[in-house]
Amino acid sequence: MPLISPHKAPLVDQVITQLRTQITSGEWPVGSRIPTEPELVERLGVARNTVREAVRALAHNGLLAIRQGSGTYVVATSELAGVMSRRFARADPRHVAELRSALETKAAALAAERRTDADLRQLELLLERRATAWRSGDLERFVEADATFHTAVVAAAHNEVLAALYADLGFVVREFLRADVGTEPRPRALTDHGRLVEAIRAGDAVAAAAEASEHPYVSREERGGQPGA
């Protein structure tokens, strides 16, 4: 989605709208670094102060994080997600696991009842992508692949409200996963999600819910029983 030069005042509001669209549309996904200030000035054809004010506004709303010496990064896809990421940044990991379990258990049961063939193909693709990311040893890649898989399970429930709520919690879930996985691959850190996909494929809501309910609580001796991915 190309950025276009705004033509009507107030320019700051238009730039904010365009940058927000880049984020909410997925053009700039969570975790990505947005173009530098000079690049945005050139693309938008506005003054540096206008770009700076717009970026600061989105950072204040929780969509962007300005990291000195590194750049500006997308940390949330909506203002509500930004609020949640700030509100729960230091939440007890056990409480995050309990929330994940509640949402993902219900989503898995609904997915088993409502999934389409397209949903199943997507889950199979993401399951393999998750395994490939783990084998690569790139833990950040694995976190993104794992979070994307769980998001797809929720999407397969075909409940718009549930999907929106889970999406708004995306940053919290990813931070939880990063802390849980640690800094190096360990065999027991990879939870088997294949049974969950099979339960959804079979239309077995009870089995799907049971599988999903346990994932956030998989204990690992290496982390003293902390929840798993």
HELIX and SHEET records of a PDB file:
HELIX    1   1 LEU A   11  THR A   24  1                                  14    
HELIX    2   2 GLU A   37  LEU A   44  1                                   8    
HELIX    3   3 ARG A   48  HIS A   60  1                                  13    
HELIX    4   4 GLU A   79  ARG A   87  1                                   9    
HELIX    5   5 PRO A   93  ARG A  114  1                                  22    
HELIX    6   6 ASP A  117  SER A  136  1                                  20    
HELIX    7   7 LEU A  139  ALA A  155  1                                  17    
HELIX    8   8 GLU A  160  ASP A  168  1                                   9    
HELIX    9   9 GLY A  170  VAL A  181  1                                  12    
HELIX   10  10 PRO A  187  ALA A  189  5                                   3    
HELIX   11  11 GLY A  194  ALA A  202  1                                   9    
HELIX   12  12 ALA A  205  GLU A  214  1                                  10    
HELIX   13  13 HIS A  215  TYR A  217  5                                   3    
HELIX   14  14 GLU A  221  ARG A  223  5                                   3    
SHEET    1   A 2 LEU A  64  ARG A  67  0                                        
SHEET    2   A 2 GLY A  71  VAL A  74 -1                                        
END                                                                             
